[in-house]
Amino acid sequence: MSDILVLYYSHTGSVKELATHIARGIESVPTMSARLRTVPKVSAIVDRPAAAVPESGAPYVTADDLRECVGLALGSPTRFGNMAAPMKYFLDGTGGEWMSGTLAGKPASVFTSTSAMHGGNEATLLSMMLPLLHHGMLIVGLPFSEPGLSQTVQGGTPYGASHVAGADGSQPVSATEKSLAVAAGKRLATIAAKLAT
């Protein structure tokens, strides 16, 4: 089996849920497996260091995860049209991987959740692509051959899977958003499998 890294930061759980649907899509492709990982929170005020292992959910990402993966799905909540600080902080620390070409030539996709339909989800997806392009990754989007893209009145874009969570984050991931996340994972895994041959 070859691993695709599903790396995300989730504040209220929406991005984490999208990650699980993307993982389902990845694992629908023979020989492909999803490796779910997260990043720790960051804060300007630190009274004690964060635990080395999260209390629940996916483990924290390591350099080995980046080296060993054959593809990457990167997810973050939207923060003013950009990725959240914990994900940006993690990516800012990958200079060594950039210098050695760890991710060069591997396929990547992006996903996000935002509070409002016009809350910057597409800008966030595009901003998440920039460091991946600098790493030499091959960006995989969602084509309009996915019927959900033409039918959705919630999340889902050609730039990647997305979710509209509502102002308080309580709006559940819709059936269309789920199916588009699964499709994004499957497409990423299919391309990764082709590149591996």
C-alpha positions, -999 to +999 in steps of 0.1 A: +000+000+000+011+036-007+001+063+017-014+097+008-010+122+036-043+139+046-029+168+067-053+192+083-060+216+111-095+218+124-109+242+150-146+232+153-145+198+136-157+206+101-123+203+084-116+171+103-149+157+089-140+167+054-106+150+059-124+117+068-144+119+036-113+126+015-097+096+032-126+074+022-121+085-014-084+078-012-090+043+002-115+035-026-085+033-050-067-001-048-032+001-033-038+035-018-041+043+019-049+075+038-026+087+065-045+113+086-023+138+105-029+172+121-008+201+133-007+217+168-024+250+177-002+281+179-006+309+204+011+342+211+008+334+248+023+301+259+021+291+295+033+255+288+044+236+257+019+216+239+019+179+244+039+159+220+009+137+212-027+152+208-052+142+234-075+128+207-078+125+169-050+122+144-013+123+155+008+153+147+025+153+113+063+146+111+089+150+085+087+112+079+050+116+069+060+141+042+089+119+030+069+087+029+037+099+013+030+096-025+005+125-024-009+152+000-044+165+007-040+197+028-069+211+048-075+242+069-104+264+081-107+298+063-092+328+081-099+360+062-094+342+028-062+324+040-053+292+058-053+292+096-021+302+115-013+266+127-012+253+092+008+283+079+032+279+109+038+243+100+043+250+063+067+278+071+089+253+089+093+230+059+123+247+044+144+216+048+119+195+028+118+223+002+156+223-001+157+185-005+128+182-029+109+159-005+075+168-020+086+176-056+066+157-083+039+145-059+002+153-064-016+175-040-051+188-033-066+213-008-098+216+012-114+240+036-144+250+057-156+286+061-184+302+081-202+319+051-208+311+015-187+342+006-163+338+035-132+334+014-132+296+008-118+298-028-092+324-018-081+301+011-078+271-013-057+292-037-035+305-009-029+269+003-017+259-032+011+285-032+035+267-008+027+234-024+037+248-058+069+261-043+075+226-031+072+214-067+039+195-061+013+189-089-020+205-080-051+183-084-085+201-086-120+190-089-133+190-125-168+200-134-173+164-146-182+159-109-220+165-110-220+180-075-200+210-086-229+221-108-256+213-083-242+225-050-257+255-032-232+250-003-195+242-005-175+226-033-153+244-058-131+234-087-101+244-065-109+217-040-135+204-015-151+229+008-178+232+034-200+262+046-203+257+084-224+287+093-215+316+116-214+294+147-199+264+129-229+242+135-241+235+100-234+199+092-214+188+061-240+183+034-244+152+013-231+171-017-201+184+002-194+149+014-196+134-021-173+161-035-147+154-007-148+117-015-144+125-052-114+148-044-098+120-024-104+095-051-091+117-079-059+125-059-053+088-052-060+078-088-034+104-101-009+093-074-013+057-084-007+066-121+024+087-112+038+058-092+038+034-121 
